[in-house]
Amino acid sequence: MKNLQQFNQDTDTKENVRNYFIDILEKEAIRRVFDREDVTALAEAREIINKAFDNLDVLFPQKVVKKNIENEAR
């Protein structure tokens, strides 16, 4: 689980992976449309991918870093 937590905290990598999966699905959907195949499952797969990535935020919430504010005027 620690690896998933690290993955979720690396927001750039997380979004790149999500976008990669969605891009692959879209390319497959286009291929299937032109081949007159059913694409219903691909729309469902996209929802599942998005739900899985959103669930990472529930499982591993981003840590809020408290900043120590010093009053330099004192």
Protein Blocks (a to p, Z undefined) as FASTA:
>chain_A
ZZmmmmmmmmmlmmmmmmmmmmmmmmmmmmmmmnopafklmmmmmmmmmmmmmmmmmmmc
cdddddddddfkZZ
